[in-house]
Amino acid sequence: MDKKSCIELTEAFVKKQLEGAEAGHDWFHIQRVYKTAMYIAEKEKVNTFVVALGALLHDIADPKFHHGDEELGPTIAAEFLESIDLSSEVQQMVIDIIRNSSFKNSLSGKTPPTPSVELQVVQDADRLDAIGAIGIARAFHYGGFKNRLLYDPEIAPDLHMDKETYKRSKSPTINHFYEKLLLLKDRMNTATGKSLAQNRHEYMQGFLNRFYREWEGSS
């Protein structure tokens, strides 16, 4: 099967798999990450086919919507990739992206193996979708989905969370900016990712400044 057909099959599979998903982690999120990943890939020496598949499948079964099961996504993806008869090398590279692209894994305290450039590209694209205007919208949508407070001045952000603490956190949505979103600019891998992140980071800072002014009843 040619690469174009593989990508089209993957798109159809993921779109079907994510029907009814929470809006911050749905098919539209996948589309955005895919488009951004391919944009970054144009400027890197990278296997664009692996990047395409990794971007499309990176959230096929996000653990936070599946009782914390971190193996479900790789398992579903592996079965699908096997069904379209891809080489074992490509399959492994895509599974590696799914296993290692998320932010929470960077809090595990373990020294990860050197990531492939393909993983770095998809990770940057995924992180870019977590910041800026889209990132703000996604953060508050997920906070509403989990019935979390918008903000509580008495609850300080936890800036020293490990992976398990992060997974259990129920802090207000505003805290999430300090616990994750504002940290992402400095965790981009590629030059293109870093460049794109700067503007989105500044947009979030402007939003937070405005939020606090309005919280206090001023303009």
PyMOL commands that set and color helices and strands:
alter all, ss='L'
color gray80, all
select helices_A, chain A and resi 3-17+23-25+27-41+48-57+63-65+72-83+88-100+103-107+117-128+132-145+163-168+173-179+181-187+191-215
alter helices_A, ss='H'
color red, helices_A
deselect
rebuild
show_as cartoon
